[in-house]
């Protein structure tokens, strides 16, 4: 059966982060089967991108044949290069020692991020009833029990953090 626009697999794209996947969603980065090239992870829930929309319908008229000649005429440079730099940049001089900023903590997923709805379970009914383990990467490998699957868009959410009074 053809895939419908509403199929959740249409919103999965490869990237080095969720933001990278969302900003670079193309058919080349689409990962309906959760498989990505080395160094990238398949992220789901990218609602701003839908592979269904990226698939163009065939046109009635064929496109013109490609040409080997360039479409624009090259132009001459506006100024000749010089052997002497036009600016001099020097590091600031200070008598105080320089320090590096303190390292930041691990990245925090914003509370409204759809990845908070990714949870491990043995079936859809099991995961929505028990909310076993979160799997924010969207990958089954994140589930501690290898028999479980990572399900997206469940009703499960992490517990709210307690705040000091």
N, C-alpha and C positions, 0 to 999 in steps of 0.2 A: 504494500500500500504506500502511496506517496506520503512524504512527511508534510505535516501541516505547519503553518506558521507558529502555532501555539506549542509545538513540541519543544520541551526544555533543552534538548540537545542543540537546538539552533542558537542558543545563547552561551555556548562554550567555545572559548578561544584560548590559544596558547600565549604565554607571556612569561616574563621573568617575575612579574608581580600581577596582582589583580588589575591595578591601574594600567600597567603596560599592556596587558591583554585587552582592556577596554579601549585604550587609545589607539591600538593597532589591530583592530578587528577587521580581518579580511578573510576571504575564502581560503587563502593559503594558511592562515592561522587558525582556521576552524578545526575543532577537535571533537566531533560528535561521539567518538569512541573513547574519549579521555586519553588519547595518545598524542604526545608532542615530541619534537626533536630534543636531543640532549640539551640540558641547561634551561629548559622551559617547562612550565607546569600548565596543565589544562584547567582553566578557571571557568566556573559556571556562574549563572545568575547575572550575566552582563546584559541587562535588559535594554540598554541603549543600542545594542547591536543584535541583529538577527540574520543568520545565514540565509534564511528564506528570502529576505529582502535583497541580499547581496547577489543572489542568483538571477541574472537577467533573463527574461523570456526572449526567445529567438525573434529577430526582426523579419518582416516580410521581404525587405529588400536586402540583398547582400551588401556588405561594406565594400568600398573601393579597394582595389589591390594596393598593397604597400609599395612605396617607391624607394629607390636607393639614393635619390638626391635629397639634400637637406631642404627643409622648408623655409629657413631664414638665411639671408645673406650675411656672412660674417662681416663684422665691422672692425675698423682699425682701432687700436688702443687710443685712449684719450691723452695719455702722457707716457713718455719714454721712461723705462726703468732707470734708476740711478744706482750707483755702487755705494753711496753713502746713505745711511738711514735718515729718514726725515724727522724722527723724534728720538729722544734718548730717555729711557726709562730706567730709573735706579730704585733699588729697594730703600725704604726709609731707614735712616740711621737713628738708633736709640741706645741709651746706656742701660735700659732695663732689660732683664732677660725676657725672652719670649716664652709663652706657655701655650700649650695646646688646650683646646676646650675639653671638658670632661666627656667621656663617651656617653652616648644616649642609651636609653634602655631598649629592650626589644620593641619592634613595631607593635602598635596597638590597633586592632581592627575597630573602626568606629561602631558604636552601638547599633546604628541603622543599616550596617552592611549586610547584604543578603547571605554572606558566608556564615553568619551565625545560625542560619537555618539548615546547615549541612550536618547531618548526624548519622552515625553507624547503626545498622540493624540487620536482622536476618530477613526482614520483609518490610514492606511499607507499613503494614499494621503493627509489626513489632517495634519499629523505630518511632512511630507516632505515639504509641502507648507507653514505651519505656525510656526513650531518649537516652540510650546507653552511653555513647561517647561522641563528642563533637569531632568533625573532620573538615575543618575550614578550608583545607586545600582542595576539597572535592575529590580526593583520591582514595580509593579503597585501601591502599597501603597504609593509610593513617589510622585505620581501625585496628585496635589491639587483637581482636579475634579475627583471624584470617578468613573465617567463614562469613563474616559480615560484609555488607556493601555500604558505601557512603551514599546516602540519599539527600538530594537537594530540595529546598523549599518545603521542609517539614514544619510542623507547628512547634517544634522544640526550640528552646532558646537557653543560653547560659543563665545561671542564676544571677540576679542583680547584685552588684557589689554593695556591701554595707558602707554607709557613710558615718563618720564620727558625729556625735551630737554637738 
